């Protein structure tokens, strides 16, 4: 995965070894657990590898623009004809630090987004615990005037870990967002995890998606919000993307899922990534 050595932060805690890239939003470019690498690269483009944040929108935008008070504000196209996954993921951090304790190690980072509707102060927290990681994204506009955002994480997980069996998903009682031209139409349908391949947004009432590599590991992803995107179309990698709202909800259907935030009321997303060894 592309990265400059002088921008890398290496952290070890318990069975975890992580490498963060401060030049690319502090994304994790490696997550090794009990000697097993979980992450990989679906390609060399910065949207195609590692474990990175998405904000102030996640996914694609209709017309590659944001609607603000009836005015369309065009966004820069950054991947395959789309303005995709926001403004954060390929930009450097403004500062970062590591805090160590007996119970965890915390990677804390900050970023400034100046070319949004209003300037945004962004913070990322990765609390690495014995068998889990707790992540927090917080976005604070530098204005009391409210603005709407979508937050998310985009990890690229290996379908095969080199041990156990290939990955499989477990998602209960979810609803699928029917799409047209890669964007939600506003129509919902029952989700069948046995179908696919997927590049789809879901409403998951339990707020939990489980990824299992049988006879190796289970990863339980529990989010503060019920929105996820699942991508399984790559032959070697899959993505489980917890989000605070639906793709394109700044413009179209499911607009109520967008978070309204201001200087005194930031937008926050919390996610727990819990690992369990599977021996049978």
C-alpha positions in Angstrom: 0.0 0.0 0.0 1.4 3.4 -0.9 2.8 5.3 2.0 5.8 7.3 3.1 7.9 5.9 5.9 8.3 9.3 7.6 4.5 9.7 7.8 3.9 6.3 9.5 3.0 5.8 13.2 3.5 2.2 14.5 1.5 1.2 17.5 1.5 -2.1 19.4 -0.9 -3.1 22.2 -1.7 -6.7 23.3 -2.2 -8.8 20.1 -2.6 -5.7 17.9 -0.1 -4.1 15.7 -1.3 -1.1 13.7 0.4 1.3 11.3 -1.3 4.7 10.8 -0.4 7.1 7.9 -0.5 10.7 9.1 -0.3 12.0 5.5 -3.6 10.3 4.6 -6.0 11.3 7.4 -4.3 9.0 9.9 -5.8 5.9 8.1 -4.7 2.5 9.3 -2.6 1.0 6.4 -2.0 -2.2 8.4 -4.0 -4.0 11.2 -2.3 -7.1 12.4 -4.0 -9.2 15.1 -2.4 -12.2 16.6 0.0 -12.3 13.7 -2.7 -12.1 11.1 -3.0 -9.1 8.7 -6.6 -8.0 8.3 -6.3 -5.2 5.8 -5.2 -5.0 2.2 -5.4 -3.0 -1.0 -8.0 -3.4 -3.7 -6.0 -1.0 -5.8 -3.4 1.8 -5.6 -5.8 4.7 -5.6 -6.3 6.2 -2.1 -9.9 5.1 -1.9 -8.9 1.5 -2.5 -6.8 0.5 0.5 -6.4 0.5 4.2 -9.0 1.7 6.8 -9.9 5.4 6.3 -12.5 8.0 7.4 -15.2 9.4 5.1 -16.6 12.9 5.7 -18.3 15.3 5.3 -20.1 12.8 3.1 -19.8 9.1 2.5 -20.3 7.3 -0.9 -21.4 9.0 -4.1 -23.3 12.2 -4.7 -26.0 12.9 -7.3 -24.5 15.2 -9.9 -21.3 15.2 -7.8 -22.7 18.1 -5.9 -24.1 19.1 -2.6 -27.5 20.9 -2.3 -27.3 23.8 0.2 -30.4 26.1 0.6 -31.4 25.1 -3.0 -28.0 25.9 -4.5 -25.9 23.1 -5.9 -22.3 23.3 -4.9 -20.1 21.2 -7.2 -17.5 18.8 -5.6 -14.2 17.7 -7.2 -14.3 14.4 -9.0 -11.8 12.1 -7.4 -12.5 8.5 -8.4 -13.9 6.9 -11.6 -16.1 9.9 -12.5 -17.5 10.4 -9.0 -16.9 12.9 -6.1 -16.8 10.0 -3.6 -16.2 9.5 0.1 -15.7 13.1 1.1 -12.7 15.4 1.6 -10.8 13.8 4.5 -9.4 10.5 3.4 -6.4 11.7 1.3 -5.4 14.7 3.3 -2.8 15.0 6.1 -3.4 15.4 9.7 -2.7 18.7 11.4 -1.5 17.0 14.6 -1.6 13.7 16.4 -0.4 12.1 19.6 -0.3 8.7 21.3 -1.5 8.0 24.9 -0.5 4.8 26.6 -2.0 3.2 29.7 -2.2 -0.3 31.2 -5.6 -0.9 29.6 -5.2 0.6 26.2 -3.2 2.7 23.8 -5.0 5.6 22.1 -4.1 7.2 18.8 -5.6 10.7 18.7 -5.5 12.9 15.6 -6.9 16.1 14.2 -7.6 17.5 10.8 -8.8 20.8 9.3 -11.2 20.9 6.3 -11.3 24.4 4.9 -13.0 23.9 1.5 -16.4 22.8 2.8 -19.5 24.8 3.1 -18.1 26.0 6.4 -14.6 25.1 7.8 -14.6 21.9 9.8 -12.4 20.8 12.7 -12.2 17.0 12.7 -10.9 14.6 15.3 -10.2 10.9 15.1 -9.7 8.6 18.1 -8.6 5.0 18.0 -8.6 3.3 21.4 -6.8 0.0 21.0 -7.9 -2.5 23.7 -7.0 -6.1 24.3 -9.4 -7.6 21.8 -11.1 -4.6 20.3 -10.7 -1.1 18.9 -13.1 1.8 19.7 -13.1 4.5 17.0 -14.6 7.9 17.3 -15.0 10.5 14.5 -16.1 14.0 15.6 -16.7 16.9 13.3 -17.2 20.5 14.6 -18.0 23.3 12.2 -16.3 26.6 13.0 -19.7 28.3 12.8 -22.9 28.3 14.9 -24.8 28.2 11.6 -25.9 24.5 11.3 -24.6 22.3 8.5 -25.4 18.7 7.6 -22.8 15.9 7.3 -22.4 12.2 6.9 -19.6 10.4 8.7 -18.2 6.9 8.0 -15.3 4.4 8.0 -14.1 2.5 5.0 -11.9 -0.5 5.8 -10.6 -3.0 3.1 -10.6 -6.4 4.7 -9.0 -9.5 3.3 -11.4 -12.2 2.2 -8.7 -14.8 3.0 -6.4 -14.5 5.9 -4.2 -17.4 5.0 -5.6 -19.4 7.9 -9.2 -20.7 8.3 -11.8 -20.4 5.6 -12.7 -17.4 3.4 -14.8 -14.5 4.9 -18.5 -14.6 5.3 -21.0 -12.0 6.5 -23.7 -12.3 9.1 -26.3 -9.5 9.0 -29.7 -10.0 10.6 -33.0 -8.3 9.8 -31.4 -5.6 7.6 -33.1 -3.6 4.9 -31.5 -2.9 1.5 -31.6 0.5 -0.1 -32.7 -0.1 -3.7 -30.4 2.0 -6.0 -30.4 3.4 -9.5 -27.2 4.7 -11.1 -25.4 3.7 -7.8 -27.6 6.0 -5.8 -30.5 5.2 -3.4 -34.0 5.7 -4.8 -35.8 5.8 -1.5 -37.2 2.3 -1.9 -36.4 -0.4 0.7 -36.3 -4.2 0.4 -35.5 -7.1 2.6 -31.7 -7.9 2.6 -30.5 -11.4 1.9 -26.9 -11.9 2.9 -26.7 -15.0 0.7 -27.2 -12.9 -2.5 -24.5 -10.7 -4.0 -22.0 -9.5 -4.8 -22.9 -6.4 -3.0 -22.1 -2.7 -3.3 -25.1 -1.6 -1.3 -26.3 0.5 1.5 -28.2 -1.1 4.4 -30.3 -0.2 7.4 -29.3 -2.5 10.2 -31.6 -2.1 13.3 -29.2 -4.0 15.5 -26.4 -1.6 14.4 -24.1 -4.7 14.2 -22.5 -6.5 11.3 -20.4 -9.6 11.8 -17.6 -10.7 9.6 -16.3 -14.2 10.1 -13.3 -16.1 8.8 -14.3 -19.6 9.9 -11.7 -21.4 12.0 -9.8 -18.2 12.3 -11.4 -14.9 13.5 -14.7 -13.2 14.0 -15.0 -9.4 13.7 -18.1 -7.8 15.2 -18.7 -4.2 14.1 -21.1 -2.3 16.3 -21.9 1.3 15.3 -23.7 4.2 17.0 -25.9 4.5 13.9 -27.9 1.9 11.9 -26.4 2.7 8.5 -23.9 0.5 6.7 -22.5 0.0 3.2 -21.3 -3.5 2.3 -19.0 -4.1 -0.7 -18.0 -7.6 -1.7 -17.4 -7.1 -5.4 -13.6 -7.5 -5.3 -12.3 -11.1 -5.5 -9.8 -10.6 -2.7 -11.3 -7.9 -0.4 -14.5 -6.8 1.1 -15.6 -3.6 2.9 -17.9 -3.1 5.9 -18.5 0.6 6.1 -20.4 1.9 9.2 -21.9 5.3 8.5 -24.2 7.9 10.2 -26.5 8.2 7.2 -27.4 7.0 3.8 -25.3 7.7 0.7 -26.4 10.9 -1.1 -28.7 11.8 1.9 -27.3 15.4 1.8 -29.3 15.7 -1.5 -31.9 13.0 -1.9 -33.8 10.2 -0.2 -33.2 9.5 3.5 -32.3 13.1 4.1 -33.4 12.7 7.8 -30.3 10.5 8.3 -27.9 13.3 7.7 -26.5 14.8 11.0 -27.0 18.5 11.6 -24.1 19.9 13.6 -22.8 23.3 14.7 -19.9 24.7 16.7 -21.7 24.0 19.9 -23.2 20.6 18.8 -20.6 18.5 16.9 -21.4 15.4 14.8 -20.1 12.2 16.4 -19.9 8.6 15.3 -18.7 5.8 17.6 -17.8 2.3 16.4 -16.5 -0.8 18.2 -14.5 -3.4 16.2 -14.4 -6.5 18.5 -12.3 -9.5 17.6 -12.7 -13.1 18.7 -10.6 -16.1 17.9 -12.6 -19.0 16.2 -11.0 -22.4 16.8 -13.8 -24.6 15.4 
